[in-house]
């Protein structure tokens, strides 16, 4: 546990709550994602209880526990929010978009009435804004 890590010290984020858990990991949701129609409705994070910087640092037991918890999380979200799809993902390292350096697995329910329905995680990477200079220089 790191003293300055908000995922090691959940009291640093007062609206974050533990929804489900097992021996090695927690499923967290912010209170604000509980409202129908808000951005990221029903989304949350699966985090290892032990401080691990990225997904590459997880033990085999933590990977297995993440998989098991993900199955429970899906049942919970399916029942409560009734999404039509999901995006799942890890951001690893600063360039990979990680801003909290405690591994966390995003579970994002998707709904057909969203403006970006049908757009997956590759959508942003395939955009013109993400073309690298190397191709043009």
Legacy VTK file of the C-alpha trace (Angstrom):
# vtk DataFile Version 3.0
C-alpha trace
ASCII
DATASET POLYDATA
POINTS 137 float
0.000 0.000 0.000
1.266 3.444 -0.935
0.318 6.376 1.297
-0.253 8.810 -1.590
-2.152 6.380 -3.860
-5.895 7.047 -4.118
-6.623 3.432 -5.074
-4.711 2.168 -2.023
-6.478 4.745 0.164
-10.093 4.898 -0.980
-10.903 7.538 1.641
-9.045 9.994 -0.636
-12.027 9.757 -3.034
-15.175 10.201 -0.932
-17.619 9.369 -3.769
-15.826 6.113 -4.653
-17.429 2.982 -3.251
-16.627 -0.715 -3.235
-19.460 -2.539 -4.995
-18.015 -6.065 -5.205
-14.785 -7.673 -4.054
-12.825 -10.867 -3.602
-9.580 -11.828 -1.885
-7.318 -10.036 -4.385
-9.327 -7.224 -5.972
-12.167 -4.721 -5.698
-14.777 -3.373 -8.094
-15.153 0.366 -7.522
-17.755 2.811 -8.815
-18.134 6.534 -8.331
-21.565 7.550 -6.986
-22.177 9.768 -10.019
-22.206 6.840 -12.505
-25.316 5.446 -10.805
-27.638 7.894 -12.601
-29.473 6.894 -15.774
-28.144 8.568 -18.905
-24.960 10.130 -17.463
-21.678 9.746 -19.283
-20.043 6.487 -18.234
-23.298 5.226 -16.684
-22.605 2.063 -14.688
-18.863 2.104 -15.315
-16.256 1.191 -12.764
-12.787 -0.122 -12.086
-11.435 -3.473 -11.016
-8.291 -2.836 -8.973
-5.896 -5.160 -7.194
-5.911 -4.759 -3.413
-2.099 -4.749 -3.430
-0.402 -1.761 -5.036
0.638 -2.778 -8.567
1.666 -0.044 -10.974
0.342 -1.596 -14.201
-1.441 -4.722 -15.391
1.988 -6.143 -16.287
2.830 -6.248 -12.563
-0.131 -8.434 -11.497
0.505 -11.878 -10.056
-1.185 -14.930 -11.555
-3.526 -14.994 -8.538
-4.488 -11.355 -9.158
-5.165 -12.077 -12.847
-7.360 -15.034 -11.884
-9.171 -12.939 -9.266
-9.686 -10.133 -11.809
-11.253 -12.605 -14.238
-13.537 -14.027 -11.531
-14.599 -10.580 -10.346
-15.227 -9.440 -13.941
-17.808 -12.224 -14.312
-19.613 -11.005 -11.169
-19.339 -7.368 -12.283
-20.931 -8.167 -15.645
-23.896 -9.859 -13.954
-24.293 -6.876 -11.615
-24.095 -4.268 -14.392
-26.320 -6.280 -16.757
-29.039 -6.500 -14.103
-28.803 -2.914 -12.848
-28.048 -0.920 -16.027
-29.020 -3.224 -18.965
-26.267 -2.151 -21.396
-26.129 -3.381 -24.986
-22.328 -3.726 -25.032
-19.091 -3.114 -23.156
-15.628 -1.653 -23.504
-12.963 -3.168 -21.269
-9.424 -1.963 -20.880
-6.210 -1.207 -19.073
-4.221 2.007 -19.600
-0.560 1.243 -18.909
2.064 3.959 -18.569
1.749 7.685 -19.081
1.815 7.488 -22.895
-0.847 4.759 -22.686
-3.155 7.174 -20.858
-2.598 5.967 -17.303
-3.043 8.831 -14.828
-3.317 6.872 -11.578
-0.288 4.614 -11.238
-2.107 1.792 -9.481
-3.291 -0.805 -12.009
-6.999 -0.481 -12.771
-9.181 -2.304 -15.281
-11.932 -0.141 -16.794
-15.348 -1.791 -17.180
-17.502 0.514 -19.306
-21.066 -0.453 -20.218
-22.234 0.910 -23.585
-25.725 1.901 -24.676
-27.250 2.106 -28.163
-28.579 5.641 -27.573
-25.049 7.066 -26.999
-23.733 9.464 -29.661
-20.656 7.213 -30.032
-22.554 3.897 -30.003
-20.817 1.457 -32.307
-17.446 3.148 -31.853
-14.961 0.953 -30.040
-11.691 1.757 -28.337
-9.798 1.742 -31.649
-11.977 4.621 -32.922
-9.798 7.289 -31.308
-6.553 5.629 -32.357
-7.605 5.451 -36.004
-8.497 9.151 -36.205
-6.558 11.711 -38.262
-5.594 13.477 -35.019
-3.614 10.393 -33.974
-1.475 10.062 -37.121
2.217 10.040 -36.295
4.666 12.506 -37.866
6.971 9.646 -38.924
4.550 8.725 -41.708
4.699 12.219 -43.184
8.309 13.258 -42.515
LINES 1 138
137 0 1 2 3 4 5 6 7 8 9 10 11 12 13 14 15 16 17 18 19 20 21 22 23 24 25 26 27 28 29 30 31 32 33 34 35 36 37 38 39 40 41 42 43 44 45 46 47 48 49 50 51 52 53 54 55 56 57 58 59 60 61 62 63 64 65 66 67 68 69 70 71 72 73 74 75 76 77 78 79 80 81 82 83 84 85 86 87 88 89 90 91 92 93 94 95 96 97 98 99 100 101 102 103 104 105 106 107 108 109 110 111 112 113 114 115 116 117 118 119 120 121 122 123 124 125 126 127 128 129 130 131 132 133 134 135 136
